[in-house]
Amino acid sequence: MGDSSLQKTWYDSHLGNHLSQRTGLWVYKSDELYISLKSGHDSIVHKHVDDSSITLRYRGTDFVVDSGFCSYDYRDPRVPMLKTQRAHSGLFFRELDMELPAKMYRNRRMAAAIFGHGDEGAIAHYTVDGLHTVTRSISISRDHCIEMTDVFRSQKN
């Protein structure tokens, strides 16, 4: 996810459907398909404005990736932008494009969660300022067909 690259490790990779509500991460992995959905967090340390972001890899080819950090050098002007919603693959509101995570999460402007959705799917949900709501649902069939449904709701005119 994010700044994590595909690499061989000594760890066994577990296939199937995995959900951590505590960290806000859902992963589905088979021999051919890897898909992840992010919504929520355990800590705001290293948190990006990335709720509802996905990654998708099929047969070893990345189709959707998330930007990650690339660098921790804050003198690099790209670094702050890479933490904003514009650098991620989620569903977002244009007015919040350049908001940094500290402003969004520390000030409790954004609340997010992730939920299981049957045997092979998940639902990401987040709200901004109690006015805007985003829900992204992902389901995967046995033959690796992916269905993604996005819903935006706003009380703002």
C-alpha positions in Angstrom: 0.0 0.0 0.0 1.2 3.5 -0.6 5.0 3.5 -0.5 5.2 -0.3 -0.2 6.7 -1.9 -3.2 6.1 -5.5 -4.5 9.0 -7.5 -3.1 9.8 -11.0 -2.0 9.9 -11.6 1.7 10.4 -14.6 4.0 6.8 -14.3 5.1 4.1 -16.6 3.8 1.4 -14.6 1.9 -2.1 -15.5 2.9 -4.7 -15.7 0.2 -8.3 -14.6 0.7 -10.3 -11.8 2.2 -8.7 -9.9 5.1 -10.2 -6.9 7.0 -8.8 -4.8 9.8 -11.3 -2.3 11.1 -8.8 -1.0 13.6 -6.4 0.1 10.9 -9.0 0.8 8.2 -7.6 -1.7 5.6 -9.3 -4.4 3.6 -7.3 -6.7 1.2 -8.4 -9.5 -1.1 -5.7 -11.7 -2.6 -5.8 -14.7 -4.9 -3.0 -16.2 -7.0 -3.9 -13.7 -9.8 -5.6 -10.7 -8.1 -4.7 -8.3 -5.4 -7.0 -5.4 -4.4 -7.0 -3.2 -1.3 -9.3 -0.6 0.0 -8.4 2.0 2.7 -10.7 3.9 5.0 -9.9 4.8 8.6 -6.8 4.7 10.6 -5.3 3.5 13.9 -3.2 6.6 14.4 -2.7 9.9 12.5 1.0 9.4 12.5 1.9 8.9 8.8 -1.8 9.2 7.8 -2.6 10.5 4.4 -5.9 11.9 3.2 -6.5 8.6 1.4 -9.9 7.2 2.7 -11.7 5.2 0.0 -8.4 4.7 -2.0 -7.8 1.4 -3.8 -4.9 -0.5 -5.2 -5.4 -3.1 -7.9 -2.9 -5.6 -9.3 -3.9 -8.4 -11.7 -1.6 -11.1 -12.9 1.4 -9.2 -11.7 0.5 -5.9 -13.4 -0.5 -2.8 -11.4 -3.6 -1.1 -12.7 -4.3 1.3 -9.8 -1.6 2.3 -7.4 -1.5 4.8 -4.6 1.2 7.5 -4.4 2.7 6.8 -1.0 5.3 9.1 0.4 8.4 8.7 -1.9 10.4 10.9 0.6 10.3 12.2 4.1 12.3 15.3 3.2 9.8 18.2 3.8 12.1 20.6 1.9 10.9 18.7 -1.2 7.8 20.6 -2.4 6.2 17.3 -3.6 6.1 15.7 -0.2 3.2 17.7 1.4 1.1 17.2 -1.8 1.7 13.5 -1.7 -0.2 13.3 1.6 -3.3 15.1 0.2 -6.3 13.5 -1.4 -5.1 14.5 -4.9 -2.3 12.1 -4.7 -4.6 9.1 -4.0 -7.1 7.0 -5.8 -10.1 7.6 -3.6 -13.3 9.6 -4.0 -12.9 13.2 -2.9 -14.3 16.7 -2.8 -12.4 19.3 -4.9 -12.6 21.9 -2.2 -10.4 19.7 0.0 -7.8 18.9 -2.6 -4.8 20.5 -0.9 -5.8 19.9 2.8 -3.1 18.2 4.8 -3.8 15.2 7.0 -3.2 17.1 10.2 -5.9 19.6 9.4 -8.3 16.9 8.4 -7.8 14.3 11.1 -6.4 16.1 14.1 -9.1 18.7 13.9 -11.7 15.9 13.4 -13.0 17.2 10.1 -12.9 13.7 8.7 -14.2 10.5 10.1 -13.8 7.2 8.3 -14.4 3.5 8.7 -14.3 0.2 6.8 -16.6 -2.7 7.0 -16.7 -6.3 5.7 -19.2 -6.9 2.9 -19.9 -10.6 2.6 -17.2 -13.2 2.0 -15.3 -11.2 -0.7 -15.8 -7.5 -0.5 -15.8 -4.4 1.7 -17.4 -1.0 2.2 -15.4 2.2 2.9 -17.3 5.1 4.4 -16.2 8.6 5.4 -17.8 11.9 6.3 -16.3 15.4 6.1 -17.4 18.2 8.4 -20.6 16.2 9.1 -21.9 17.5 5.7 -20.4 15.3 3.0 -20.5 11.5 2.9 -18.7 9.1 0.6 -19.4 5.4 0.4 -17.4 3.0 -1.8 -18.4 -0.7 -2.0 -16.3 -3.3 -3.7 -17.3 -6.9 -4.4 -15.3 -9.6 -6.1 -16.9 -12.6 -7.8 -15.2 -16.0 -8.0 -14.1 -15.4 -11.6 -12.4 -12.1 -10.5 -15.0 -9.7 -11.8 -14.8 -6.6 -9.7 -17.8 -4.5 -9.0 -17.3 -1.0 -7.4 -20.1 1.3 -6.5 -19.5 4.9 -5.4 -22.0 7.1 -3.7 -21.6 10.8 -2.8 -24.0 12.6 -0.5 -23.8 16.2 0.5 -26.0 18.5 2.6 -24.3 21.5 1.1 -25.9 23.3 -1.8 
